[in-house]
Amino acid sequence: MGAQIVATSYGGPITAAKKTDDCAADLTSSFTQANLADACGLSNVHISRTVQEMRHRGLISWQGKTVELLKRKELAIVAEFVPDYLHQSDG
């Protein structure tokens, strides 16, 4: 959802440049870490530390406008991502 907010707020498309079977994907966007912090309501320092931790763990690489998701499955576990959250019923 954060990526959707950033793309909408900053007008920069987020495009998947590469997706491979080894769970890596490159994402290219015009937003910065400061834009991401603003869109998520977090401080630049928090985003910077989080990005550094993800880099240290080998989950992502962020170079300029390209974010490479190196270990998508592990990243989803760390983020506690639930892929079917959009399909929950109101009842």
N, C-alpha and C positions, 0 to 999 in steps of 0.2 A: 504494500500500500504506500509506503514511503516513496518508492520510485514513481508511482503514479502521481502522487502529490507534487513531487519535484518536477516531473515532466509537464504537468499542467501549470504549475506556478511559474516556471521559468521558460516555458515555451520550447524547450529543447527536447527533441525526440530522443528516446532511448532505443537504440537499435542493437539487436543481437548480431554481431559480426561473425561469430563462429560458435557452433555447438558440436561437440564430439562425443563419442561413446564413453570416453574416460571421465565424463562428468565435468569437463571444463567448458567454459563459455566466455566469450569476450563481449562486453557491453560498452557501447560508445555513447556518450552523452555530453551535453554542453554544461552540465552543472558541476559545481565544485563541492568540496567538503563543507564550506560555509553555507552554500545553498541547501545542502542536505540537512545541516544542523537547523537552519531556519525553518525548513519545511516540516521537520520532525519536532520542533519546539525544544531542541536541545542546544547546549552550548557548543561552540566550535571546538573547545578543549575536549569535551566528551566524545564528539565524533572523531577527532584526531586520535585520541587514545584507543577508541574502539577499532578504528581502521588499523592502527599500529599493532594491536593485539591480534587482529585477524591476519595481518601480514606475517607476524611472528609465528603464528600457528600454521602458516602455509595454506590458509583458506582462500586468500585473495591476493591479487597484485593490482595496484592502482598507479598507473603512469599517465599523467596528463589527463586526457578525457576518456581514457580507456580503463575500465575495471575488468579484470579477468577473474572469474570465479573458478578457482583451481580445484576445489573439492566441494562440489555442490551438495552432495549427500551429507557430508560432515557439517557443512555450513547450515543446512536445514535442521540438523539435530541441535546444534549450538543455539540456533535462533528459536528452537521449539516450534518450528513451522508445522502447521496442521493443514495439509493440502485441501481438505474438504470443508474448510470453514465457511466457504461461500455457499455451500449446499445445505446449511442447517435450516431446519424448519422452525417456524415461529411457535408451533404447538407443542 
